[in-house]
């Protein structure tokens, strides 16, 4: 996705008097995959893109096609229009990637080649060293949070004890990053995910997100740090990563098969605690305050998702996006868009107003008074 943005294959395109932001032409992308050796032929390229469609990575701009057609049709990455199902597991994975990039890019990094029981291990660190570093760098508030973060990274298979005997502790036990995030991958790895040789050949693939006893309530950190490397590559924020379960680690017993969020997560349950009517919002003395937000879109949009209708509300906000920087929060109600009163409209109409309007977006929102 980042390479396509950088190569201008992803851009705003006009079709039937309508502008579709940040999309690509399927036929052009298939050509690109072959030209850049990401696929040996068109059939393989189509299979790769279909896999991304099946797992909610890309979709047709109007959702009129459920399959990937090698034709002059417009498709878009869900990360570019705010519909990618960013689960807690994926957020943990991306947090681990961000920490890894930060660690390998500094001088005197705590990541080193170390030896234990006559065996050399790559990308290793002591548990207490990692805790010290996380606190010093402001990644966490205290040592307890650092331990919780380390435990979650281990449970997701991002780090591990070098001999798989211990969970993560604030001690001089030796751990290593199980995933080498900087190893160059090819898309064709996705087609070999169920192969018996796939895991031994690439045990550190970023497509491998392993989780022990998935529990939606055991992750205490939900924000994702912006990846510096991605900032340098282009104006896009963070890459899409999917999850995969299983490895030979005794902490994880599942076979290596892809596990993706169900379709329902693309349209998650409303974040509102209860329905709110326009009459309630506008009644005299109502506990709501109106705010004006000016949001300057970047290469991938504005960084928020609108849902509901009459009134619509903010369902999600990218913590690293322009909307968050402007002060947008979930559960705010959309009052106007670029001067147009929208309390009576549904979210599809409001989304269309936003996406076909100017890059600098002026929105009035109504927020509950705490």
Number of C-alpha atoms within 10 A of each C-alpha: 18 17 11 14 19 14 12 13 17 24 19 13 14 12 9 5 6 11 15 20 20 22 27 25 19 21 17 14 20 23 15 17 20 15 12 9 12 18 21 13 14 15 11 17 23 21 17 22 23 19 17 17 20 16 20 22 22 23 26 21 19 10 9 8 12 11 16 23 18 18 12 11 17 20 24 24 24 19 22 24 20 20 20 19 23 17 16 18 23 18 18 22 25 23 21 25 23 20 15 20 16 14 17 15 11 10 7 9 13 16 20 15 12 16 13 10 6 7 8 11 18 16 20 22 23 21 22 19 16 23 24 15 18 21 16 12 9 9 15 18 12 14 17 13 17 23 20 19 23 24 18 25 23 25 21 28 25 28 22 26 21 21 14 11 11 14 16 24 20 17 12 12 16 22 27 24 24 19 23 19 17 13 11 8 14 10 14 16 15 16 13 12 17 13 12 11 10 16 18 11 9 16 15 19 20 22 20 27 27 28 23 16 11 12 10 10 7 10 16 12 15 13 14 19 17 18 20 14 14 15 12 10 13 14 14 20 24 21 13 17 16 23 21 22 21 23 20 13 14 11 21 17 15 16 13 20 15 18 15 16 15 10 12 9 15 15 12 13 10 15 13 14 7 6 8 14 12 15 10 12 20 12 10 9 8 12 14 19 12 15 15 16 17 17 22 17 16 15 17 21 22 24 24 21 18 22 23 17 20 17 21 26 28 22 21 21 20 20 18 16 22 21 23 18 16 13 13 25 20 17 21 22 29 28 25 17 21 16 11 13 13 22 22 14 16 17 22 14 12 21 16 13 15 19 18 12 13 12 15 14 18 18 20 21 24 20 20 13 9 5
